Amino acid sequence: MTEAAELPPVPEQAREVFGERYADAVRYAELLAEAGVQRGLIGPREVPRLWERHLLNCAVLSEVVPEGVTVCDVGSGAGLPGIPLALVREDLKITLLEPLLRRTNFLTEVVELLGLDHVTVVRGRAEEVMGKVPPVHVVTARAVAPLDRLATWGIPLLRPYGEMLALKGDAAEEELKAAATALSKLGAVETSILHVGEGIVDPQSTVVRVEVGESPGGVRFAAKRAKAARTGRARRRRG
């Protein structure tokens, strides 16, 4: 029996959430269950709960993402939450940022197959691409790292007054408290815990929102961004 055969029936909520992109969402689930498992991007035990735990759980993040903004999905992995978000929100410009080649290969294949023209795949670590990719309005992440460490990667990629939206589990409140000092040093001005997906996922998805001020990442990262920007301009002039 193949892993794809273990996929559960598509829940009715998927039609509501993905709308015109429903067929693409089904194809993405099949790719995760087949190539995703074969390439070690997800575990085979996740296949029976792909819809509730992964696709729908990520897609409902769209409820708190502003309209028409730029998004960077840090440590995108197999495309969660970036690809479900892209399927339901074609108004967004999304970058899937992932350091591992086998994962970026998979992401590129999925983006091309599903015709996600508003999605770009970038291979690299967050600390390596700062200054090389334009700052974004929103950084997303799921199951990447504890909040304090995630913030050091994600917040410096933000534009002034942007926000980081991290999908977290039951320990979200404890993580947020533990990360308070680190977040303040990185320029966070407000934090909150949101619950999204009412009537779609049970339990609802938990999102930690971190809003920043005019200097995302703090003074040290602002200087680094400025230096990278100057270097980029110099290279363009030489080219």
N, C-alpha and C positions, 0 to 999 in steps of 0.2 A: 504494500500500500504506500502511495506517495504521500509526502507531507501535505500537498494540495488537497488530497482527498479528506484530510482531517479538518479542513476549514469548516467551521459551523455555518449554518444558514445565515444569510445576510439579514441583520435585524432591520425591522421596519424604519427605525430611526435614521438609518443610513440614507434612505431616500429623501427624507426631510432635510437632513443636514447637507448632503452633497448635491442635491438638486440635479441640474443638468450634467454635472460631473459624476453622477452616480456610477455609470459604467466604468469610468476611469478609476474611481475609488475601488471598485471590485477588482479591476485588473491589478491595481497596486497591491491589494491584499493577496492576490494570487502570486505576485512576484515575491512578496515577502515570504510567503509560505514555501515557495520553490527555491529560487535563487538566493533569497535572503538566508534561508536555513543552510543551503548547500555551501554558501560562502562564509558561514559563521557570523552573519550580521545579527541574527536573532536566534534564540534557542528553540529547538523543536517543541518544547513544552509550551511555548508562547502561541503556537499556531491555533489551538482551540479558542483562545481568547484574544485573537488579533483585533477583532472589531471593537469590543467593549473596552479593553485595556489599552489599546494602542491607537487605532484610527479615530474612533469617536472621541476618546479621551483627549486626543490632540486637536481634533478639528474644532471642538468647542472653545478652544483658546481664542478663536476669532471673535468671540463675544466682547473681548476687552482690548482688541487691537484697533486703533483708530483707522479711519478711512484714508486710503491713498498714500500710506507712508512706506518708507523703506525699512526692511527687516533683515537682520542677520541671525540665522539659526546656528548657534555656536555648538560645535561637537555634534553635528547633525546625524552622524551614524548611518542608520538605514533610512534617514529622512524624516525622523520624528522629533519635533512636531512639524517641521518645515513643509513637507509634502502635503499632508492633510490640510494644513493651513492654506497652502497654495491652491488646492482644489476647490476650496470654498470661498476664496478671496482673490479674485483675479485683479482687483484694484491695487494689490500690493506688489512691490518690487522686492523679491526675496533672494537672499544669498544663502546658500547652504555651505557652511564652512566646516570642513572636516580634514584632519591631517593624514589619515590613512588612505593609501592608494586604492586598495581593494574596495573601500567604501565609496570613495569618490567615483570610481569606475561604475559602481552600481547606481549611484545617484545620477550620474550623467546619462546612463542608459534609461533610467526611469523618466527623467525629465524629457528626454527626446521622444520616448515611446508615448508618453501621455500628452505631448505637445504643450508643455508648460513654458511658454515663451517668456513669461514674467519671472522665471527662476534662473539663477546662475549658480553653478557649482564652482567653488574655489577650494583648492587643496592647500592646507596650511593650518598652523596653530594661531589662535587669536593674537598672541603676543608677537607673532611674526608678521602678521598682515596689517597691524596698526600703522596707519599712515600710507599704506599701499592700496587700501580699498577705502572708498568714501565713508565717512561716519554715517551712521543710520539713526533713524528715529526710534527703532525698537530692536532690542536683542531678545531672542527667545532661546530657551534651553530646556532639556529634559533629561534627567538621569545622567548628568555629566559629572558633577562634583558637588561637595558640600557648598552651601551658599557663599561662605566667606571666600573660598578659593574660586568659585565660579565668577564671583563679582570682579576679582582681579583680572580675569580674562575678558569678561563681557562688557563691563562698564566703560573701559577706555575706548571701545568701538562706537560708543554713542555720540550723537550730536548733543550740543548743549540743550538741556531741558528734555532729553530723551528718557526712555524707561526700559528697564530690563524686566521681562516676564518669564519667570522660571516655574515650570510645572513641578510640583513637589508632592510628597505623600503626607502621611499622618504627622510626621515630625516637623512640619513646616514652621509652626510657631516657635519651637525650640531652636531650629536652625536660624530663624530670623533674630531671635534674642542673642544667640551666640555670635552672630555676625555683625551686631550693631556697631561695634567700634570700627571694624574693618570697613563697613559700608560708609560710615561717616568720613573716614579718611579718604575714601574714593570719590567723595563728592555727592553722596546720596543726601537728599533733602527731605524725602518722605518715603515711608514704606507702608505696605498694607498686605493683607492676605485676602484673596478673593476666591469665591466658589462659583464655578461656571458649569453649564451643561444641565441645568435643572430640567427634568423630564426626558433627558437624552441618555445620560450616564448615571449610574447609581453604584457607588457614591459619586457625588459631583467631583469634577476635577478641581484640585487646589492649586492656586497660582499665587506665587509671591511676586508682588510688584515693587520694584525699586525705582523711584524717580530721582533724577539727578538735576543739579543746578547748571550753572554756566561753565563749570570746569569738570566734565566727566573724567573720572580717574584721578582727580586731584592735580596739584601743581606739577608733580614729577611727570605724569603722563601727558599733560598739556605741553610741556617742553619737548617731550619725545615726539609728539605728534607734529609740532611745529618744525622740528629738525627733519623729520621724514618728509614733510611737505616741501621744505626747501630743497631737499635732495631730489625729490621727484621732479620739481620744476627745472632744476639744473640739468637733469638727465634729458628732459624733453627738449630743452634748448639745444643741447649738444646733438640730439637726434635730428 
